[in-house]
Amino acid sequence: MIKQRFGTYTMLLMLISLIITGNLFAQRQGPPKLPDSEQIVKMVDELAEALTLTNEQNSAITDLYMAHFEDAKELMEENKGDRESQREAMEDLKKDFDNRVKELLNDDQIAKYEAYMKDRKPDRQQRPGRR
């Protein structure tokens, strides 16, 4: 009888521990990780293929992406405790970035860029950790 109760209590304790641990890990999700330079090059290569960028455009847009993510990193640090300020700052940064990219593109490429970004938007919203 005592062994049976001990086994039941042990199983119950293990189950509670698993639930608590799962909740702790779920709450640790912060802002998405920013891409490194290798990932940025891959992103620009995909964009270059979709928009048929010239070598000069590819190089200039790669530089813009690198600078953009450095700026994003700084903004995240500056607004660390204030999610609303961080969100607004990131939205402004994104709009400025999009405008700077479009300045490098011709009209046909701008249309392709807008379609490309629109098609990718649902993917970004469904990343793990997003609500």
N, C-alpha and C positions, 0 to 999 in steps of 0.2 A: 504494500500500500504506500509506504513512504517513498520507495523507489519510483513508483508510478507518478506520484505528486512531484517529486524532484524532476523527473523527465518532462512533465507538463510545464512546470515553472521554467525550466531551462529553455524549452522550445518557445514559450511565450516571451521570455526575456530576449532571446535571439531575434525573434520577429520584431519586437519593439525597437531593438537596436538597429536593425536593418531599415526600418521606416524612418527613424530619426536621422541616420546617416544619409539616406537618400534625400531627405529634405534639406539637410545642410549643404550638400553638393549642388542641389538645384538652386539654392539662394546665392551661390557664389558667382553666378553669371553676371558679368559686367558688360561694358561696351565691347563691340566686336573688335577683334584683333586687327590692327592695321597691316596691310601687306608689306613684305620686305621687297628689296630691289629686284630680286629674281621673279617674284610674283607680279610685280609691276610690269616688268618687261614682257611677261607672258600675257598680261591683260592688254598691253598696247599691241602686241603681235596679233592677238585675236581681233582687236579693233581695226588694225591695219588691214587685215584680210577682209573684214566686213565692209570697210570703206574704200578699199583700194588706195591706200595712202602712198604718197611718194616717199622716198628715203628721207628727204628733208622734213616732210610732215611727221613721219614716224619719229625721227630724232627730236623734233621740237615738242611733240606731244609726250614723248617719254620724259623729257625734262619737266614738262608741266605736271605730269603725274607724280614724279619724284618730289617736286616742290610742294604739290598739293598735299601729299601725305605727311610731309614734314610739318606743314602748317597745321594739318589736322591733329597731329600729335601734340603740338604746342598748345592748340586750343583746348584739347582734352585735359592737359595738365593745368592750364590757367583756370578752367571752369570745373575742376574736379568734383567739388561737392554740390554743385548747382546744376542739376540735370536740365532744367528748362533753359538756362543760359547757354549751356553746352549745345543743346539741340538747336537753338536759334543761331548760334555762332556757326555751327556746322552747316546749317541750311544756307546761310549767307556765303560761306566758303564754297559750297557746292555750286551755287548759282554763278559765282564769280569764275569758278573753274570751268563750268560749261561754256560760259561766254568766251573765255580765253581760248578754249579748244575750237569753238566755232569760228573764231577769227582766223584760224589756220586752214579752214576748210572751204571748198567751193560749195555752191548751192546744192548740187547733187549729193555731195558728201554730208552736208548738214542734214538733209532729209534722211539719209541713211543712218547718220549718227543718232538723230532723235528716235527713229524706229528701233535702232539697236538698244538704246538705253531704256526705251519703254518696254521692250521685250524682256530685258534683264531685270526690270524692277520687281516683278513677282518673285523671281528667284531670290533676290536679296531680302525680301520681306519674309520669306519662309525659311531663312537660315535657322539652325538650332539656336535656342536662346532668345529668339524673338517672340513677342506676344502678338 
